[in-house]
């Protein structure tokens, strides 16, 4: 299904992947948060394909750690990593032009 969604996006969007598509993938995914050590928050987004992407948020001082803010930053950074997974899959469906 995930591959079919990517193929459809490429067809509808002129061979490109839109930000709206990435947002939709993130919405269909499972998200996990964790705090590592005293200054690091991590977000793991498990895509419908089973791929996992990771984002981190860090503070210099543990006293400045705010869970909601750290989780949001880690989520956005993980979501940015979805592009590379979707792009790698999409690359298989875009015709390669050969040089003359």
Backbone as a ProteinNet text record, in pm:
[ID]
protein_1_A
[PRIMARY]
XXXXXXXXXXXXXXXXXXXXXXXXXXXXXXXXXXXXXXXXXXXXXXXXXXXXXXXXXXXXXXXXXXXXXXXXXXXXXXXXXXXXXXXXXXXXXXXXXXXX
[TERTIARY]
82.2	0	86.1	188.7	275.3	340	385.8	448.7	345.4	224.9	118.9	88.2	91.5	69	178.4	301.7	413.7	399.9	366.6	347	238.3	128.2	17.5	60.2	133.9	182.5	270.9	357.7	444.8	363.8	260.4	175.6	98.5	40.2	-44	39.3	160.4	241.1	358.3	347.2	449.9	586.8	589.3	717.1	783.4	708.1	762.3	682.6	744.7	680.1	652.6	529.6	491.9	506.9	516.4	519.9	391.1	279.5	151.5	155.6	222.4	234.8	317.7	428.5	513.5	434.1	356.8	272.4	172.1	114.4	17.1	83.5	204.4	278.7	303	345.7	370.2	242.6	130	2.2	-39.3	0.3	-35	65.8	167.6	277.1	258.5	337.3	338.5	457.2	433.4	536.9	566.8	697	742.1	838.8	830.1	919.5	994.8	1116.8	1194.9	1287.4	1323	1423.6	1549.7	1659.7	1788	1878.4	1928.2	2011.6	1932.1	2002.3	1934	1906.8	1964.3	1953.3	1899.8	1865.6	1829.3	1691.4	1613	1484.2	1490.7	1425.4	1429.9	1287.8	1266.5	1139.5	1170.7	1101.6	1113.2	977.6	977.1	854.5	867.4	776	773.1	674.5	727.6	646.6	563.3	459.2	376.7	457.5	571.7	657.6	741	743	827	957.9	994.1	1114.4	1095.7	1205.1	1201.5	1294	1246.5	1328.4	1337.8	1448.6	1476	1507.8	1456.4	1490.3	1529.9	1619.9	1670.4	1646.3	1634.4	1632.6	1719.3	1801.1	1890.8	1890.3	1912.6	1929.9	2069	2121.5	2253.4	2245.2	2135.4	2117.8	1990.8	2000.5	1881.9	1767.2	1798.9	1694.9	1608.7	1659.8	1585.3	1502.4	1506.1	1433.8	1283.6	1208.6	1062.4	1014.1	947.7	909.3	835	731.7	650.1	732.9	814.6	896.8	1000	1068	1168.8	1109.2	993.9	928	886.9	836.8	796.6	915.5	1026.7	1147.1	1197	1202.7	1247.6	1155.2	1025.2	927.2	951	965.8	987	1116.2	1218.5	1345.5	1331.4	1256.6	1231.8	1149.3	1049	963.5	1045.7	1145.6	1234.3	1306.1	1330.8	1400.7	1311.4	1180.1	1088.5	1118	1160.5	1190.8	1289	1394.8	1497.4	1445.8	1361.2	1304.9	1209.8	1118.1	1021.4	1094.4	1194	1270.9	1344.2	1402	1472.6	1376.3	1258.1	1158.5	1108.9	1080.8	1028.1	1126.9	1254.1	1358.4	1342	1288.9	1268.4	1159.4	1077.7	963.3	974.5	1086.8	1107.2	1198.4	1154.6	1239.3	1368.3	1478.2	1607.6	1631.7	1662.7	1692.6	1837.6	1859.7	1995.4	2056.1	2184.1	2254.4	2279	2276.9	2298.1	2443.5
-119.7	0	125.5	130.1	247.2	276.7	172.6	191.1	241.1	188.9	236.3	384	425.6	566.8	654.4	608	683.9	692.5	580.4	581.1	680.3	679.5	769.7	914.8	943.1	1079.4	1125	1038.2	1073.6	1102.8	1023.6	1044.2	1175.5	1199.3	1317.5	1445.5	1434.3	1552.8	1570.4	1515.7	1537.8	1482.3	1363.7	1300.6	1355.6	1428.8	1487.7	1442.4	1454.7	1425.7	1559.1	1579.7	1707.1	1700.2	1817.5	1825.6	1768.4	1791.8	1737.1	1584.9	1523.5	1377.5	1331.8	1400.3	1365.1	1380.8	1488.1	1508.2	1394.6	1350.2	1240.2	1110.1	1085.8	965.8	970.1	1085.4	1100	1074.6	1123	1104.4	957.2	878.7	736.2	648.8	710.6	636.3	627.7	542.4	527.6	605.7	683.8	770.7	731	725.9	693.7	802.4	837	936.8	874.8	924.2	879.9	992.6	989.1	1081.1	999.1	1043	974.8	1066.3	1017.9	1101.9	1217.9	1324.3	1438.6	1551.9	1543.7	1656.3	1621.1	1495.8	1454.4	1390.2	1433.3	1371.1	1314.1	1199.4	1128.2	1098.5	1108.6	1068.7	966.5	853.8	752.1	743.1	762.2	748.6	621.4	527.3	402.8	420.8	419.5	442	319	336.6	221.1	110.2	145.2	46.7	-33.6	10.2	-54.4	19.3	110.3	191.3	276.9	305.1	394	511.8	629.8	749.9	809.4	877.6	926.1	1074.7	1146	1286.2	1309.2	1403.7	1433.6	1579.4	1607.2	1743.3	1742.3	1844.7	1850.7	1989.7	1994.1	2120.2	2120.6	2239.2	2249.2	2223	2267.3	2256.1	2175.8	2067.4	1986.4	2066.8	2176.7	2260.1	2328.4	2335.9	2397.7	2296.7	2171.1	2067.7	2079.7	2099.2	2102.9	1991.5	1891.6	1771.6	1803.4	1884.4	1912.9	1978.6	2075.2	2144.5	2048.8	1973.2	1878.3	1772.3	1719.6	1618.3	1675.6	1799.6	1862.3	1883	1927.8	1947.3	1813.6	1712.8	1580.3	1523.7	1544.6	1497.5	1563.2	1694.9	1766.5	1721.2	1696.7	1650.1	1507.2	1423.9	1288	1293.6	1381.1	1395	1438.5	1523.2	1564	1444	1341.2	1221.9	1134.1	1155.4	1077.3	1102.4	1224.2	1257.9	1159	1125.8	1038.8	897.5	847.9	713.2	711.4	807.2	813.5	838.7	925.5	954	832.5	754.1	633	532.6	520	429.7	485.6	615.5	679.1	670.4	675.5	670.2	547.1	440.6	317.3	330	433	446.2	564.1	636.2	749.2	704	718.5	675.5	756.7	690.4	754.6	788.7	916.4	956.6	923.2	861.1	823	932.2	956.4	1057.1	1004.5	1097.3	1057.6	1036.1
0	0	0	83	92.8	-42.1	-110.8	-241.8	-342	-336.6	-425.5	-401.2	-275.8	-242.7	-303.5	-296.5	-353.4	-504.7	-569	-714.9	-754.8	-680.7	-711.1	-693.8	-586.6	-562.7	-677.9	-726.4	-838.5	-964	-988.2	-1106	-1096.9	-980.5	-961.1	-954.3	-906.2	-876.1	-973.2	-1091.6	-1193.6	-1158.8	-1097.7	-1064.1	-939.6	-859.9	-737.2	-616.2	-499.9	-372.3	-304.4	-261	-197.5	-45.1	15.2	161.8	220.4	152.7	201.5	206.5	110.3	109.9	229.9	255.9	370.6	500.1	510.3	629.2	644.6	532	536.5	578.9	532	572.7	723.1	772.4	916.7	996.5	945.2	1014.4	1020.4	918.3	913.1	988.7	1043.7	1107.3	1258	1318.9	1464.3	1519.3	1622.7	1678.3	1822.6	1854	1990.2	2036.1	2163.3	2222	2338.8	2359.8	2475	2518.7	2643.2	2695.3	2721.1	2662.7	2681.4	2762.1	2871.3	2955.6	3011.9	3045.3	3106.7	3008.1	2888.1	2794.6	2655.7	2630.5	2495.1	2491.4	2394.4	2365.4	2225	2206	2078.1	2033.5	1902.3	1841.8	1733.7	1738	1633.9	1566.3	1435	1357	1274.9	1298	1221.5	1106.9	984.5	865.3	832.8	750.7	712.2	644.2	586.2	519.5	618.9	744.6	844.8	868.1	778.2	799.2	923.8	990.1	1105.9	1081.6	1117.4	1109.7	1249.6	1275.7	1410.9	1407.4	1507.3	1527	1671.1	1691.5	1825	1860.3	1989.4	2042.2	2166.9	2179.9	2294.9	2356.6	2485.7	2557.2	2619.8	2644.7	2708.1	2857.6	2916.1	3060.8	3088.7	3164.7	3194.9	3257.9	3322.5	3382.9	3276.3	3153.4	3044.4	2964.8	3002.9	2928.9	2954.2	2846.4	2852.5	2760.6	2818	2743.7	2614.4	2620.7	2502.3	2391.7	2428.4	2328.5	2269.3	2355.3	2307.4	2217.2	2255.7	2172.2	2037.2	2036.5	1909.7	1817.5	1872	1790.6	1737.4	1823.4	1780.1	1672.9	1687.3	1588.5	1453.2	1452	1325.3	1258.4	1336.8	1279.2	1225.6	1295	1245	1117.6	1116.8	998.9	877.2	897.8	787.6	726.7	806.6	758.2	670.4	676.2	592.1	444.7	412.5	272.7	210.7	284.4	226.3	203.5	293.5	276.2	157	153.7	43.4	-88.3	-85.6	-206.6	-259.2	-169.7	-212.6	-275.9	-219.1	-276.4	-409.7	-413.7	-534.9	-650.5	-619.8	-723.3	-811.7	-756.5	-832.9	-938.5	-929.5	-1019.5	-1114.2	-1108.2	-1197.9	-1311.1	-1435.3	-1548.1	-1554.7	-1581.1	-1591.7	-1738.7	-1764.3	-1900.6	-1930.5	-2045.3	-2085.3	-2171.2	-2147.1	-2225.9	-2366.2	-2461.9	-2602.1	-2633.9
[MASK]
++++++++++++++++++++++++++++++++++++++++++++++++++++++++++++++++++++++++++++++++++++++++++++++++++++

